Amino acid sequence: MKQRVITGVLGAAGFLFLLWMGGWWYTGLVGLLATVGYAEYCRMNRVKWNSLQAAIGFMVVWLLFLSGLFSAVAHPYAGVFHSPENILIGLILYFLLTVWTKNRVNIHETAYLLVGALYIGFGFTFMMQFIWRPDGWAWTLLVLLITWTNDSGAYFVGKQYGRRRLWPAISPNKTVEGSIGGIIFSVLMGVAAGWILPIDAKPLALLGISLLVAVTGQLGDLVESAWKRTTGVKDSGMLLPGHGGVLDRFDSLLFSLIVLKVCHLI
């Protein structure tokens, strides 16, 4: 627990400092997280990070990231890195790879590598795009506070009052009571932080966004738990002592950001 707390405090301080720096500093951090996150995903699926099939996945992640970046900063090359084409490039290359390797790299392996690249690529891209909005740092901080409160609230409430298992086949340690507690605390945090931060949103809107982030964050946690159970690993990586890897720390946030984007809220 001590190691977990130290890593959490130092990691949060470093992350918030680069968020405060904003712009290219924060963009560089998120790009690094996306790269490490996909390397962890490859490791989880027992694919070497420097293999050809992994290289195609990294390319998809970075094409999506550059597409989102150039669009956010209104760069003249924004049209060159258009997201749908990035997906098609990865799809075509993976199909060709199955033929080139005479099915040593088969369609099943390329399918989950492409799915991972899209999930990680889009999630971290939306995370990066937030900062380029006029009030982006405030919205980013709001979503982070909701997510972190959700995780902490679910953990402590579940540990103290948890009785009924939430989804034992996927994540046996999570409880219904912990889930409800996490949602309640994160909604309270979202509304309170929304009043303090320079965010142009009405209380009812803050309530709705906080609830959406809390619920989707817990779903994102369950999604990664399902991945890890399928691949037989406990943590996505070992980068953060006491916390696991990048995907272990950002699983909730990635899923929430994708849903917020689909709902046209970011």
Buried (B, 14 or more C-beta within 10 A) or exposed (E): EEEEEEBBEEBEEEBBEBBEBBEEEBBEBBBEBBBBBBBBBBBBBEBEBEEEBBBBBBBBBBBBBBBBBBBBEEEEEBEEBBBEEBBEBBBEBBEEBBEEBEEEBEEEBBEBBBEBBBBBBBBBBBBBBBBBEEBBBBBBBBBBBBBBBBBBBBBBBBEEEBEEEBBEEBBEEBBBBBBBBBBBBBBBBBBBBBEEBEBEBEEEEBBBBBBBBBBBBBBBBBBBBBBBBEBEBEBBBEBBEEBBBBBBBBBBBBBBBBBBBEEEBB
